[in-house]
Amino acid sequence: MLNPLIDEIFELILTQERWMVHTLALKLQQQGSISTLDVQPERDLFKRNFLIMNALYQLQQQLQPAQHLAIASLQITLTDTAPHNSVQQLDPLRDYYLDWQNYETTSDEIEELLNDFWQRFASHKKPQQALDRKAYDMLLHRWQLAKQCSLKDIHKRWRQLAMQYHPDKETGDTEKFKELKNEYEQLKASCSTIEN
């Protein structure tokens, strides 16, 4: 199925050298090209990102071999020449987003995908140092969590805050999201070392 966002994304990509998925999503929303796709916020965000990634991969195929569209969440660029070996035979991400059956993913599957992503993300970064008790308690208070909260409570609160401040959301704030992500890592590292 031909994605209706392909032409609009192509026109946007021509206007500046680099894009990110969340900045494309925001621009498409501002133009009225994409709106709320599901009543559940997690599924709405997933479906919006799915449509954008699907359109990007379809556009990538349409442009080859004359032009190369490099697709990564932090950088989307269009060049006149493809780098050596740019067309990968196996690309699980491309295959996933080009399969329309994945568009109707359940909330449980979305949560599983997010958990898998954050686990892989965490494995590539240096471990966060635990906070002392006073700093930990202050951070719990700022996050509106009880002093006796569990790691599960911290995960749940993180998901609520991430949905509110994620750059892809209308209420999104990139700097606030980064700050909250850092605090989340501190809370996780501290929760296991500080006895409640």
N, C-alpha and C positions, 0 to 999 in steps of 0.2 A: 504494500500500500504506500502510495506517495504521500509523504508528510507535508501538510499545508504550510509549515513554518520554513521550509527550505528556502524559498525565495526571499522571505523577510530576513532570515539569518544571513543569507549571502549578501544582501544589500548592506546589512549592518557591518559585516566583516570587511567590506570594502571601505568603510569610513574610518577605520583605525587599524593600526598594525597588530595589536594584541587584544585578546578578549579572554575573559574567564566565564565559566558556565553561569555563575551567579550574576555577573554583570550583564550577560546576554539575557538572562531571565528577567532581570529588573527592567531592562530597556524594552523587551517585548511586552512586559506588563504595562509599562508607561504608554506604549503605543496602542494598547488595547488589543494586541495580537494574541494574547494568552490571558485567560482569566481563571477563576476558581474551577478546579476540575473534580474536586471531591469534598464532601463535608468534613471528613476527618483530616485534620491538618497534616499528619504524617503522610497519608496517602496523596493528598493534594500536592505536597512538595515532591514526593516520589514521581507522581505522574507528570508534573511540569518538567522535572529534570529528565525523565524518560523521553518525553517528546522532543526536548532540545537535543539530547544526545542522539536520538534516532535521526533527527534532521541533519545533525552534523555529520554522522557517518554516511547517510545517504548522499549528502552533498560531497563528501570526500570521494565517494565512488564516482559521482558524476563528473568531477573535475579532473580525475586522472585520465591520461598521464600528463596532460598539458600543465596542470597546476597541482600543488600539494597542499592539502589542508591538514596541519598537525593538530591533533586533538588530545588535550590533557586538561584536567579540571582547572589547573592553575594557569594554563596558557593555550590559547587557540590562535594559530597563525596561518595565514595564507601566503604561499610563495609561488613564484613562477616555475621554479625548478624543484624537483623532489630530491632530497638527499639520497645518497647511495643506500640501497636496501630499505627504503622507506616503506615499501609495501610489504607488510608482514603476512606470511601465509596463514598463521594462526594468531588471532587476536580475540581472546575470550570476551573482552569488554565490547568490542565491535559486534561480535556475534550475539551477545546478550541484548544489546540495544537495538539490533536490527530484527529481533524476534518479537513480533507484536503480541505474542501470547504473554510476554513478561509485563505488559502494560497493566494488566488486571491482577497485580500482585496483592496478596492479603496483608493486613496489618501485621500479623505474626511473621510473615515472610520479610516484610520491610524491617521489622525490629531485628530479625536474625541477620539480615544484610548489614544493618547499621552496627550491630555488635561485632560482626566479623570484620567490618572495616576498621572500627576503633581498636580491635585487638591487633590487627596487622599494623595499624598506625602506631600504636604504643610500642610494638616490638622494634620499631626503627628509631626510637628516640631514647635519649639518655634518661634514666630513672629520676623522678622528682624527689627532692629531699623532703623529709617529713617536717612539719611545723612543730613548734613547742606548744604546750597545752593552751597557753593564753592566746596565741595567734590562731590556733585551731578553733577555739571557742568563739573568737571574734568573727572568723570566717563562717562558721556555722550560723551565727546570729545574722550575718549579712545575707546568707542564703535562706534564711527563715527555716532553719532546721533545728531540731531539739538537740541538746548536748548528748543525749543517749541514742542518737540516730545510728542506723546500721549502714553498711556499704550499699545495700540495696536502696535505702532511702536517699543516699547521695546520688546514685545512678538515676533514680526516678526524678529527683529535682533537677539534675543536669539536663535530662531530656526535655523537661518543661521549659527551662531557660534557653536551651539550644533552639527549640522550636520558636520561641519568642524573638530571639536576637539573631538567628541565622541570617546571613546576608541575602539569601534567596527570598526571605519573607518581606512583606510590605513593612513590617515593624522592625526589620533587620538593621543591625548596626555592626559593621565588621570589627571595629575596635573593641566594642563591648563583648562581642562574641569571642574574640581572641583572649580578652581579659578573663572571661568566665571559663574558657577552656583551660587556661593556666591555673585558675583557682580550683577547678574540678580535679586537675591532676594533683594539686597540693592536698586537697581533701582526701582523695583516694590513698595517696601515699601515707597520710597521717592517720587515717582511720584504723589501719591495721596495727600501728605502733602505739597509739594512745588508747589506754583502757578507759572505756566509758564508765 
